């Protein structure tokens, strides 16, 4: 655990140092699912995993839906602001001539998973393998723009965030398959030039509204959380192995499980009132998204969750603050008491 924590600090520190020593900004490439998507699925005509309609985006700049699965910003948006860079645009919004290829891209797609079978019922989405292939194409575009040597340096110096929340993690027999598949996928990203990678661990999925509704007592589903913790443990070991096996690799695990669980268990400590259900009154039997005809809560800042799956903008702010602090912390002292900066 300490090894991965030090790796996490090393990833951030080396990237910030490289940024300070250069006239160029820090470049980030983001992979993931609906927790980190910023609009790729808007460009997939037949995708059922879309959020480009009200009331999504109501608290985002401009008050319009962008394809983010929340009422405002994602954790990635907030982290980008803290790093002093724009939030990377969705890959599918770009043309090959776009300079954004050199400034960072978001490949995340709602419904994506480690396994290609995940999210088939959404018809169209970019699986994690699809996203890796998009990054491969990105490198080809970069090579055409600045040459092979400069392109290799560019991708080596960039920072990579991977976050897959995973409704696919809820079966014992799948955990081993998931981690072995992830091993191959991360090795492929490394071979394409990625060196500084932060893998965002899973939160307590058994406590999100879409799962709690399955409990007769409205409590977290213990077995789901046990599967999640098993996956997280195996993924930490996987990343440690990759760092030993792959020269120059700095793969780090961002463990947000404790922070998210504490936010859900003790919402008032962070300025929230409700953590067991969502602000948007959703129908979990038909997807759990906040549809235009859904009824919203009176005060969105009171709720940890926006819909049946995704945190609210205010919750994302708290979680991003804690994640960023943990990434940059060089001491082992207890974290300060949380503040409500909403």
N, C-alpha and C positions, 0 to 999 in steps of 0.2 A: 504494500500500500504506500509506504514511504517512498519507494523507488518511483512509483508512478506520480506521486505528488511532486517530487523533484523534477521529473520529466515534464510535468505540466508547467511548472515555473520556468524551466529551461526553454520550452517552446515559445511562451509569451515573451520572455526576456530576450531571446535571440532574435525574434521577429521585430520587437520594438527597437532593439539595438541596430539591426540592419536598416530599419526605417530612419533612425536618427542619423546614421552614417551616410545616407543616400538622399538625393533630392527627390526621389520618388516616394509615394505613399505606400503604406503597407497594403499588400494585395491578399484578399481572402477568397477562397473557393468553398462554397457551402453545398453539402449534400444532405438529403434527408426526406422527410415526409411532410405531413400537414402542419407539424409544429414549427417548421422552418420555411415552408413554401411562401413565396412572395408573388406568385401569379403564373407559374408555368402551365398549370392545368387550364387556364383561360384560353390557351392556344390549342388545346386538344378538343376538337369539336364534339366528340362523343363521350367525353369524360363525365362521369357522374360524381366525381370528387372535385367539386368546384364551390367556390365561395365568392363569386363575383356578383353578388346581389345583396340588397339590404337584408339584415341589419349589420352585416359584416362591414368593418371599416368605419363605423359611425364615429369612433373616437380617433381615427387616423387623420393625418394631415389632409384637409380638404373634405373630410367626412364621407368619402366615397369608398365603396368596396374595391379592393385591389387584387383579390385572390388570396389574401392572408386569412387564415382560419381563426380570426379573433376580432374583437371589436376595435382593436388598435394595432399596436406594434407586436412583433414577435420578439423573442429573446435575442435572436440574431440581429434584429434592427437596433436594439438597445446596446448590445455589445459593440456593434459597428460605431455607433455614436461615441461610446466610451473610448474607442480606439482612434477616434478622430477621422473616420473615413465614411463615405456614403455606404448605405446598405446596398450590396451587389444586386444588379437587376436579374430578372429571370432569364435563363438561357434562351428559351424559345422566343423571346421578344427581340433578339438581336439578329442582325444581318452579318455576313462574313466580314464586311468592311468596318464594322463597328469597333471603335477604339476601346469599348468596354471589355473586350477580350483580354486586354492588358491590365485592366483595373480591378478584376475580380468578378465572379459570376455566381449566381445561385441556381443550382440544378434541382433543388428539392421539389418534390411532387406529392401532393396528397394521395394517400393510398399506396405509397411505395413501401417496400420492405426488403429485407435481406434476400428472401426467397422470391423468385420471379412469379411464383403462384400467388403471392400475397396481393390482395386487392383486385383479383380478377373480376369481381362483381362490379367494379367501377368502370369496366370496359376499357377505358384509356387512362394511363398514368405512366410516368417514367419510373420503372423499377430501379433499384440501386445499380444493377448491371447496366441499365439504359443510361443512368446518370454518369457512370464511369466511362461509358462509350462516348457520351457527350463531352466529357473532359478530354478524352483522347482526341476528339475532333477540335476541341479548343486549342490544344497544344499544336496541332497541325496548322491552325490559323495563325497562332503566335509565331510559329517557325517561319511561315511565309512572310510575316510582317517584319521580323527583326533578325532572322537567321537562326541556324541550328544551335550555335554555342550560346547566344544570348537567350534563346528560348529555354534551353536547359537550365541556365542560371535563374531565369525568371520563375520557373515552376519550382525549383529547389528552394528559393527564398520565400515563396508564398506560404501562407498559413491556411490549413484545411480544417474545416469544421464538419463533423458528421453526426447527425442526430436522427435516429430512426426509433420512434416511440413504440411501434409494434403491437398491433392487435394479433400478431402472429406468434407471440411468445407464451401462449397459454396451454402448452401440452408438453409433458415430460419428454416424449420421444423426439420432439423437435429441437430441444436445446442443443444437443450435440450436432445435429445437422446445421443449425444456425451458425454455431461458432466455427465449424469447419468451412462452411461456405464463406463466412466473413473473413476467415484467414486468407482464402484465395483472393477475395475482392480487395482487401487491404494490400496484399502483395502486388496485385495488378496496379493499384494506385501508386505504390512505391516505384514500380518499374517505369511508370509514366513520368516520374520525377518528384512526386510528393515526398517530403521529408518531415515536415512539422505538422503533425496531424493530431487534432483533439477529437476524441470519440466521446460523444455525450451519452452517458449511461442512462438506463431506463429509470423512470420515476415509479412510484407505487401505483401501477395501473389498476390494481384491485380497488383503489379508492376513488377513481374518477366516476362521475355520475352515470356513465353508460354501464358500468359494472355494478355500482352500488344498487341500482334499480333492480338487479337480479337477486338481491338479498332481501329476505323477508323482514329483517330487522334494520334495514337501511345502513348496515355496517359495511366496512371494507371486505372484499373477498380475500380471505387469508391465503387460499391456495394460489390465486393469481399472483399475489405479491411474493410468495415463495418461489414461484417460477421465475419471476423478474429478478429476484436476488441471486438465484442460481445462474441466470444468464449473465448478470453483471459480474459475478465472481469469475466465471469462465472467461469473460471478455477481458478482464483485467489481466489474467494469466496469459491470454493470447497476446495482448499488447506487449507484455514483458518479454515474451518469447520472440516477437517480431523485432523488438529493439536489440536483442542479442544476436539475432540471425541476419538482420539486414544492416549493412554498414551505413552509418550516418542517420539512421532512422531515429526520430524522436516522436514516437507515438505515445500519447498520453490519454488517460481515462479521466473524464470529468464526472465525478460521482455526485449527482444531484438528488439521489434518492432520500437521504436524511433531511435535506432542506425542504423538499416538496412535501414529505410526510409531516414535518413539523408545521408547515403552513396549513395543511389540511386539518391536522389534529388541534392546532391552536390558532385559529384564524384571527381571533380578537387581539392576539399579541402583535399582529402585523397590521391592525386597523381594519380587518374584514369582519363581517357578521355571519356569512353563510359559506360553507365549504362542502356541503353534502349534496347540493344540487346546483343547477346552472342559472345564471341570470336570465338567459333566454329560455322560455318555456318550450322545450323541444319534445318531440315524439321519438323516443328511442327505438320504437318498432319500425320506423321508416328512415333510419339513418342517424338521428340525433343531431342534425344540423339546425341552425337558426334560420328558418325559412322566412320569406317576406311577410307571411301572415301570422308569424309567431308573436306571442306577447312577451315584451321585455319587462325586466324588473324596474322599479322606480329609480334605484340608485345603483348604477353599474359598478361603482367603486366598493360596494359592500360585498361583492361576490368574487370568490377565488376562481370559479369557472364561468366561462362565457357560454359554451354549449356543452353537450354531453361528453366531449372529448378534450376540449382545449381551454387553457387558462385565459383569464381576462387580461386586458392590457395592464391593469394595476398589479395583478399577480405576476405577470411577466417582468414588470419593473422590479419587484422584490427579488424574484429568482435571478434575474440578470445581475442585480447589484451583488447578491451573495456569490454567484458564480464568478464574477469578475474579481471580487475581493479574494476569493479562494485561489484564483489563478495567480494573483500577484503577491499573495501573502508569503513572506519569507520567514515568518515567525511561527512558533507552535503554540502561541498563547490563545486562549479562548476568543472566539469571535465576539465583537461588541454586540450589545443588545440591538435588535432590529429597529429600524426607524421607519415610520410611515411617511415616505416622500411623495405620496401621490398628490 
